Amino acid sequence: MRNLVLIGFMGTGKTTLGRLCAERLGYAFCDTDTLIEARAGRSIPEIFAEQGETAFRQLEREVIAELAAMSGLVIATGGGAPLDAENAHRLRAAGDVVLLTAPPEEILLRVGDPRSRPLLAGASDVHKRIRELLDERMPAYVQAAHRELNTMGHRLEALAERLSAPFQAEQERVREVLRLPVALGERSYDIWLGSGLLAHKAGELLAQYAPGGRACVVTHPVLTPYADAVVEGLRAQGIQTTRTLLPAGERFKTLRTVERVYKALLEARLDRKSLVVAVGGGVLGDLVGFAAATYLRGIRFAQVPTTLLAQVDSSIGGKTGVDLPEGKNLVGAFYQPSLVLMDLQALRTLPARELRSGLAEVIKYGIIYDEALFRQVHADLPQLRRRDLQVLMRAIARSCEIKAEVVAQDETEQGLRAILNFGHTVGHALEAVTHYRRYKHGEAVALGMVAAALIGEEVGVTPTEVTLALHETLQAAGLPVVFPEEVRVEDILAAAQRDKKTEAGRLRFVLARRIGEVFVTGDVTEGAVHNALNRQKRLDYVPPR
C-alpha cells in the first residue's frame, strides 16, 4: 500500500492526525523526530545543542530514506524535513504527501513552551518568528506536497476521515481475492491470494478441511500474530485448535524437529480427520508438510506461506522434506496440501533481505517460462521492493499460475517439472558448502541462475544477451551475482553430486536457450562448470557497453 506522508510546520497536527489515520487504516505510524531521537539516544534539543543542526539533518535523511523504502505507513515528518530536496523527492515517491497548515496564531497556541523548540527558543517575539519561518518554508512545502489540508477549525476525527478516505478505497481494491486452481485430479486444491485473508477468511476456508473438529497450527515465535489470526478463525468455526512453536532456520529442518511435530500432534489428539496448518516460510512448510505426510500415514494439511519465496514456490506443488548433513531435502515426499492461503499483508513485515530472496524465484519463472513476466518484473522492481501490494499481487499470481501449470503436467518431477530447478544445482550446492548460514535460499538461487547462464554459454546454448539481462535484473533486485572467490569449484561439484537431481552419477543442469525457454540436460562437463564459475568470480563475462 502507498504511504500517507504528513508534512508541515510544527503545531499543524502531523503527529496527532497521523496516529488517528494509522488506527483507521491499520497502518504503522512513524514519527521521524521520534525515530531520530531513538537512534541518537537523546532528545532533538540535545542533538541541536551538542551536535548541531547539520548532524540532525543527516540523521533525518537516513530515517526518511529507510521509511521511503517501505509501504503501508503513516509518516509524520519534522517541520524542516521537506526543505531538503533529497527528502522531498523520496517522500513524494514513497506515497501521498499532504501538507497540513494552520494560521500562525493557532500554531502559537499549539506549540506550548517555545523553549522546547530549537527554532523558536530564544526568540523575543515568538509569533513574529513563526510568521517568518512560515513565509520562508511555504514554497518548499507546497512544492513537496501532492495536496494541502488546513487543520484550523475542524474536528480531528473528521480530518482523519478525510485524509484516510483515498487509502481506504485503495485497500478495498487491493482486497480483491484471487482463487487459483492446482489441477491434480483427486489431489486438486486451490490457492487463495489476497490482502487481509488471515483476518477475514482463514477460519472459514480452513475449517472445511477439519471434519474431525481438531487442528494444530505450527509456526515460529516471530509469526505469532499471523498464527493467532488462523487459530482464532478456526476456533470461531468451532474447531478445537492448538498452536505449536518451532525454532526458525534451515539448520532446524531435520528429522529431529519433525519428531517434535509428531509429539505436538499426538498431544493435540489429531487423527486422520484433523488438519495441520503451517504458518511460515519455505523451511517450515516443507517440514510440516513432511510431518503431515507421515503422521498416521498422512493427514490433511494446509499451507499459509508468510514469505514471498514460499508464496511463489515452496507452498505449491506438494514437495515436502527435510535436510540431511549430506545435502538439502534428501528425505521427503510428494504430498499435496488441501489448501494454500496467501495473505499479502504478511509481506509488509517481511525483512528486506527475505523479500529480495523471494524476488529471485519470481525472476526465475520469467526466465524458464514467460518472457513477458520477466520484462514486467524488471520494470516493476522499484514498486516490488517498496512492497506495493497491487504490483506484488500481479507478480505472485502469475508465478503461482506458472508453478501450477508445470506441476499439473508433471506432479512428481519425471520430466517437465525439472525446469523449476533452474539455478538450483549450483544454488543448493552453494548452500550446503556454506552450511546453510551464509545465503538465503533465493540468494543462492540467484547465484546459481547466473552460473547456469554462464554454463549455457560455455556449452554454446545460452546467448550472452540472456546472461546480461539476467545479471542486470538480479542486480536491480538487490541480489548477489558474483560467485564467492573463496568457495572452491571442486567443493561445489562434490556437493552437487550428492544432490537428488543427479542421475546415474551425472549432474543435470537446466539451461536457457532464450528468456522464456529452458531445457534439462546431463551433457555438461566438469570443465564447463569450472570455466563458468571461475568467470563468475571475475565477472569478466560482462562486455563493455
C-alpha positions in Angstrom: 0.0 0.0 0.0 1.1 3.6 -0.6 2.3 5.6 2.4 0.5 8.6 3.8 3.1 11.3 4.5 2.2 14.3 6.6 4.4 17.4 6.3 4.1 20.9 7.5 5.2 23.4 10.2 5.3 22.5 13.9 1.9 22.6 15.6 -0.2 21.8 12.5 -1.3 18.4 13.8 1.0 15.9 12.0 1.6 13.6 14.9 -2.0 13.6 16.3 -3.6 13.2 12.9 -1.0 10.7 11.9 -1.9 8.4 14.8 -5.6 8.7 14.1 -5.1 7.9 10.4 -2.9 4.9 11.2 -5.5 3.5 13.5 -8.2 3.8 10.8 -6.1 2.2 8.1 -4.3 -0.4 10.2 -1.0 1.1 9.2 2.1 1.5 11.3 2.7 5.1 12.5 6.2 6.6 12.2 7.2 10.0 13.5 10.6 10.9 12.1 11.5 13.0 15.0 10.8 10.2 17.4 12.8 7.8 15.3 15.7 10.2 15.2 15.7 10.6 19.0 15.7 6.8 19.4 18.6 6.4 17.0 20.6 9.2 18.6 19.7 8.3 22.2 18.9 11.9 23.1 16.2 14.5 22.5 16.1 16.8 19.5 17.0 19.9 21.5 20.0 17.9 22.9 21.1 16.9 19.4 20.9 20.5 18.2 22.8 21.7 21.3 25.5 19.1 21.3 26.0 18.2 17.6 24.3 21.0 15.7 21.6 21.1 13.0 23.9 19.5 10.4 24.1 16.3 12.4 20.4 16.3 13.0 19.6 16.8 9.3 21.9 13.9 8.4 20.0 11.6 10.8 16.8 12.9 9.4 17.9 12.0 5.8 18.8 8.4 6.9 15.5 7.8 8.7 13.4 9.2 5.7 15.4 7.1 3.3 14.6 3.9 5.3 10.9 4.8 5.7 10.6 5.7 2.0 11.7 2.1 1.1 8.7 0.7 3.0 5.0 0.7 2.4 1.8 0.7 4.5 2.9 3.5 6.8 1.6 6.8 8.0 4.7 9.1 8.3 4.8 12.4 10.1 7.9 14.4 9.3 9.7 17.1 11.2 8.9 20.6 10.0 12.2 21.1 8.3 12.4 17.7 6.5 10.8 18.7 3.2 13.1 21.6 2.8 15.8 19.1 1.8 15.4 18.3 -1.9 16.5 14.7 -1.4 14.0 14.2 1.4 11.2 15.8 -0.6 11.9 13.6 -3.7 11.9 10.4 -1.6 8.7 11.3 0.3 6.8 12.1 -2.9 8.0 8.8 -4.5 7.0 6.9 -1.4 3.4 7.9 -1.1 0.8 10.6 -0.9 2.3 13.8 0.6 -0.2 16.0 2.4 0.7 19.5 3.6 -1.0 20.4 6.9 -1.4 24.1 7.5 -2.7 26.4 10.3 -2.6 30.2 10.9 0.4 31.5 12.9 -1.8 32.4 15.8 -3.2 28.9 16.1 0.3 27.4 15.8 1.5 29.6 18.6 -1.3 28.2 20.9 -0.4 24.6 19.9 3.4 24.6 20.3 3.4 25.1 24.1 6.7 26.1 25.7 8.8 27.6 22.8 12.0 26.7 24.7 11.4 23.0 23.8 11.5 24.0 20.1 15.1 24.7 18.9 14.0 27.0 16.1 11.8 29.1 18.5 14.0 29.1 21.6 15.5 32.5 22.3 13.1 34.4 20.1 12.0 37.7 21.7 8.8 37.7 19.6 7.7 34.0 19.1 4.7 35.0 17.0 6.8 37.0 14.6 9.4 34.2 14.4 6.7 31.7 13.5 5.4 34.0 10.7 9.0 34.5 9.4 9.6 30.7 9.3 6.3 30.0 7.6 7.0 32.6 4.9 10.4 31.1 4.4 9.3 27.5 4.2 5.9 27.6 2.5 7.3 27.5 -1.1 9.2 24.3 -0.4 6.2 22.8 1.5 3.9 23.4 -1.5 6.4 22.0 -4.0 6.9 18.8 -1.9 3.1 18.2 -1.3 0.6 16.4 -3.5 -2.3 18.2 -1.7 -3.0 20.6 1.2 -5.3 20.5 4.2 -6.0 23.3 6.7 -6.4 21.9 10.2 -7.9 25.0 11.7 -11.5 24.8 13.0 -12.1 21.1 12.1 -12.7 18.1 14.4 -9.7 15.8 14.4 -11.9 12.8 13.7 -13.3 14.5 10.6 -9.9 15.4 9.4 -8.6 11.9 9.9 -11.5 10.5 7.9 -10.8 12.9 5.1 -7.1 12.0 5.0 -7.8 8.3 5.2 -10.6 8.0 2.6 -8.4 7.6 -0.5 -6.3 5.0 1.2 -9.4 3.1 2.4 -10.7 3.0 -1.2 -7.3 1.6 -2.3 -7.4 -1.0 0.4 -10.7 -2.2 -0.9 -9.3 -2.5 -4.4 -6.3 -4.5 -3.1 -8.5 -6.7 -1.1 -9.6 -8.4 -4.3 -9.2 -12.1 -3.7 -7.9 -14.5 -6.4 -8.6 -18.2 -6.4 -6.1 -20.1 -8.5 -6.6 -23.9 -9.1 -3.9 -26.5 -9.0 -5.4 -29.2 -11.2 -4.3 -32.7 -10.0 -7.4 -34.8 -10.3 -8.5 -36.1 -6.8 -5.5 -34.2 -5.3 -6.5 -30.9 -6.7 -6.7 -27.8 -4.4 -7.0 -24.1 -4.6 -4.5 -21.2 -3.9 -6.3 -18.2 -2.3 -4.4 -14.9 -2.8 -5.4 -11.6 -1.3 -4.9 -8.9 1.3 -6.4 -9.5 4.8 -7.2 -13.1 4.1 -6.0 -14.3 7.5 -8.1 -11.9 9.5 -11.2 -12.2 7.4 -11.4 -15.5 5.7 -8.9 -18.1 7.1 -11.2 -19.8 9.6 -14.0 -20.2 7.1 -11.7 -21.6 4.4 -9.7 -23.9 6.6 -12.5 -25.3 8.8 -13.9 -27.4 5.9 -10.7 -29.5 5.9 -11.0 -30.4 9.6 -14.2 -32.5 9.6 -13.0 -34.2 12.8 -13.1 -30.8 14.6 -9.4 -30.6 15.5 -6.5 -28.7 14.1 -2.9 -27.8 15.1 -1.2 -24.6 13.8 2.6 -24.8 13.6 4.6 -21.6 13.3 7.7 -19.7 14.5 7.6 -17.3 17.5 8.0 -14.2 15.4 5.0 -15.1 13.4 2.5 -15.5 16.2 0.3 -12.5 15.1 -0.4 -14.3 11.8 -0.7 -17.7 13.5 -3.1 -16.2 16.1 -5.4 -15.0 13.3 -5.6 -18.5 12.0 -6.1 -20.0 15.4 -8.9 -17.5 16.2 -10.5 -18.0 12.8 -10.6 -21.8 13.3 -11.9 -21.6 16.8 -14.7 -19.2 15.6 -15.7 -22.0 13.3 -15.9 -24.5 16.2 -12.6 -26.2 15.6 -10.5 -27.2 18.6 -7.2 -25.7 17.7 -3.8 -25.8 19.4 -0.6 -24.0 18.4 3.0 -25.3 18.3 6.1 -23.1 18.0 9.3 -24.3 16.3 12.7 -22.6 16.0 13.4 -20.8 12.7 16.2 -21.6 10.3 17.4 -24.1 7.7 19.6 -25.8 10.3 16.4 -26.9 12.2 14.9 -28.6 9.0 15.8 -32.0 10.4 14.2 -35.3 11.4 14.6 -34.3 15.0 12.4 -31.3 14.5 9.8 -33.5 12.6 9.7 -35.7 15.7 8.8 -32.6 17.8 5.9 -32.0 15.4 4.7 -35.6 15.8 4.6 -35.2 19.5 2.7 -32.0 19.3 0.1 -33.6 17.0 -0.2 -36.6 19.4 -0.7 -34.3 22.4 -3.4 -32.4 20.4 -5.1 -35.7 19.7 -5.2 -35.2 16.0 -6.5 -38.0 13.9 -7.0 -38.6 10.1 -9.9 -36.2 10.1 -7.9 -33.4 11.6 -5.9 -30.6 10.0 -2.3 -29.4 10.4 -1.6 -25.8 9.3 1.9 -24.5 8.5 2.2 -20.7 9.1 5.6 -19.6 7.9 8.2 -19.7 5.2 9.5 -22.4 3.0 11.5 -24.3 5.6 8.6 -24.6 7.9 6.2 -25.5 5.1 8.4 -28.3 3.8 9.0 -29.7 7.3 5.4 -29.6 8.5 4.2 -31.0 5.1 6.5 -33.9 5.6 5.3 -34.5 9.1 1.7 -34.4 7.9 2.5 -36.8 5.1 3.9 -39.4 7.5 1.9 -38.9 10.7 -0.8 -41.6 10.8 0.4 -42.3 7.2 -1.0 -39.0 6.1 -3.4 -36.3 7.4 -4.7 -33.1 5.8 -2.5 -30.1 5.9 -2.7 -26.5 4.7 0.0 -24.0 3.8 -0.1 -20.4 4.9 3.1 -19.0 3.5 4.3 -15.8 5.0 7.4 -15.1 2.8 7.4 -14.1 -0.8 9.6 -17.1 -1.7 7.3 -19.6 0.0 4.2 -18.0 -1.7 5.6 -18.3 -5.2 7.4 -21.5 -4.8 7.6 -24.0 -1.9 4.0 -23.8 -0.8 2.7 -25.0 -4.2 3.3 -28.5 -5.7 3.5 -30.8 -2.8 7.2 -31.1 -2.3 7.9 -31.8 1.4 11.0 -32.8 3.2 14.0 -32.3 5.5 17.7 -32.0 5.1 20.5 -34.4 6.0 24.1 -33.4 6.8 25.0 -34.6 3.3 22.5 -32.4 1.4 19.3 -30.5 1.2 15.8 -32.1 1.0 17.3 -35.6 0.8 14.4 -37.1 2.8 10.9 -36.2 1.8 7.7 -37.0 0.0 5.3 -35.6 -2.7 2.3 -34.7 -0.6 -0.2 -32.1 -1.8 -1.8 -29.6 0.6 -5.5 -29.3 0.9 -5.4 -25.6 0.6 -2.9 -22.7 0.3 -3.7 -19.3 1.8 -1.5 -16.3 0.8 -2.1 -13.0 2.6 -0.2 -10.1 1.1 -0.3 -8.3 4.4 2.3 -10.8 5.7 4.8 -9.3 3.3 4.6 -5.9 4.9 6.6 -7.1 7.9 9.0 -9.3 5.9 12.7 -8.3 6.3 14.0 -6.7 3.1 16.6 -9.5 2.6 13.8 -12.1 2.7 11.8 -10.1 0.2 14.7 -9.9 -2.2 15.2 -13.6 -1.8 11.7 -14.2 -2.9 12.2 -12.0 -5.9 14.8 -14.4 -7.2 12.2 -17.1 -7.7 9.8 -14.7 -9.4 12.6 -13.7 -11.8 13.2 -17.4 -12.3 9.7 -18.0 -13.6 10.2 -15.4 -16.2 13.4 -17.0 -17.4 12.1 -20.5 -17.6 8.5 -19.9 -18.8 7.3 -16.4 -19.5 9.4 -13.7 -21.1 6.6 -11.1 -20.6 6.7 -11.8 -16.9 10.5 -11.4 -16.9 10.2 -8.0 -18.6 7.3 -6.9 -16.4 9.1 -7.8 -13.2 12.3 -6.0 -14.3 10.2 -2.8 -14.9 8.3 -3.2 -11.6 11.3 -3.8 -9.4 11.1 -0.4 -7.6 7.5 -1.0 -6.7 8.1 -4.6 -5.8 10.9 -3.6 -3.4 8.7 -0.9 -1.9 6.1 -3.6 -1.4 3.4 -2.1 -3.5 0.7 -4.7 -2.8 -1.1 -4.5 -6.1 2.2 -4.9 -8.1 3.2 -7.8 -5.7 -0.2 -9.4 -6.2 0.2 -9.4 -10.0 3.7 -10.9 -9.8 2.7 -13.5 -7.2 -0.4 -14.5 -9.1 1.5 -15.1 -12.4 4.2 -17.0 -10.6 1.7 -19.3 -8.9 -0.1 -19.9 -12.3 3.2 -21.0 -13.9 4.0 -23.3 -11.0 0.5 -24.8 -11.0 0.7 -25.3 -14.8 4.0 -27.1 -14.6 3.0 -29.2 -11.5 -0.3 -30.2 -13.2 1.7 -31.7 -16.1 4.4 -33.4 -14.1 3.5 -33.8 -10.4 6.4 -35.9 -9.3 9.2 -34.4 -11.4 9.6 -37.1 -14.0 10.2 -34.5 -16.8 8.9 -31.0 -17.3 8.8 -30.1 -13.6 12.6 -30.3 -13.5 12.7 -26.9 -15.3 11.7 -25.3 -11.9 15.2 -26.2 -10.8 16.9 -23.6 -12.9 19.7 -22.2 -10.8 19.2 -24.8 -8.1 22.0 -27.3 -9.0 24.7 -24.8 -8.1 22.5 -22.9 -5.7 21.8 -25.9 -3.5 25.4 -26.9 -3.6 26.5 -23.4 -2.5 24.0 -23.6 0.4 25.5 -26.9 1.5 29.1 -25.8 1.2 28.4 -22.7 3.2 26.5 -24.8 5.8 23.2 -23.0 5.2 24.3 -20.0 7.2 25.7 -17.5 4.6 23.0 -17.3 2.0 19.2 -17.2 2.0 17.8 -19.7 -0.5 16.8 -17.1 -3.0 20.3 -15.5 -2.8 21.9 -18.9 -3.6 19.4 -19.5 -6.4 20.3 -16.0 -7.9 24.0 -17.0 -7.9 23.0 -20.4 -9.3 21.0 -18.8 -12.1 23.9 -16.7 -13.2 26.1 -19.8 -13.1 23.5 -21.7 -15.2 23.5 -18.9 -17.8 27.3 -19.0 -17.9 27.4 -22.8 -18.2 24.9 -22.4 -21.0 27.3 -20.0 -22.7 30.2 -22.5 -22.2 28.3 -25.3 -24.0 27.0 -23.0 -26.7 23.3 -22.8 -26.0 22.7 -19.6 -24.0 23.2 -16.3 -25.8 25.3 -13.7 -24.0 22.4 -11.2 -24.0 20.3 -13.6 -21.9 23.1 -13.7 -19.3 23.4 -9.9 -19.4 19.6 -9.5 -18.9 19.5 -11.9 -16.0 22.6 -10.3 -14.4 21.1 -6.8 -14.7 17.7 -7.8 -13.3 19.1 -9.7 -10.4 21.4 -6.8 -9.5 18.4 -4.4 -9.7 16.6 -6.7 -7.3 19.5 -6.4 -4.8 20.5 -10.0 -5.2 24.1 -11.3 -5.4 25.6 -12.2 -8.8 29.3 -12.6 -8.2 30.3 -16.1 -7.1 32.3 -16.1 -3.8 36.0 -16.2 -4.5 36.8 -18.4 -1.5 34.4 -21.2 -2.4 36.2 -23.9 -4.4 34.6 -25.2 -7.6 35.6 -28.7 -6.6 33.6 -28.4 -3.4 30.5 -27.2 -5.4 30.8 -30.2 -7.8 31.2 -32.6 -4.9 28.1 -31.2 -3.1 26.1 -31.2 -6.4 26.9 -34.9 -6.9 25.0 -35.6 -3.6 22.0 -33.6 -4.8 18.8 -35.6 -5.5 18.8 -34.1 -9.1 21.7 -36.3 -10.2 21.0 -39.3 -12.5 23.4 -42.2 -12.6 26.1 -40.1 -11.1 25.7 -37.4 -13.8 24.9 -33.8 -12.9 21.8 -32.4 -14.5 21.5 -28.7 -15.3 18.6 -26.6 -16.5 20.0 -24.3 -19.3 18.4 -21.4 -21.1 18.0 -21.2 -24.9 16.4 -17.8 -24.5 14.4 -15.9 -21.9 11.2 -18.0 -21.5 12.6 -21.2 -22.8 14.9 -23.7 -20.9 15.7 -27.4 -21.1 17.2 -30.1 -18.9 20.5 -31.8 -19.8 23.0 -34.1 -18.4 25.6 -33.3 -21.1 27.6 -30.7 -19.1 31.3 -31.4 -18.4 33.0 -30.6 -15.2 35.3 -28.4 -17.3 32.4 -26.3 -18.4 31.3 -25.8 -14.8 34.9 -24.9 -13.8 35.1 -22.3 -16.5 31.7 -20.8 -15.8 32.2 -20.4 -12.1 35.7 -19.0 -12.4 34.3 -16.5 -14.9 31.5 -15.7 -12.4 34.1 -15.0 -9.7 35.8 -12.4 -12.0 32.6 -11.1 -13.7 34.6 -11.0 -17.0 31.6 -12.2 -18.9 30.1 -8.7 -18.9 31.2 -7.0 -22.1 31.8 -3.2 -22.1 28.8 -1.2 -23.1 
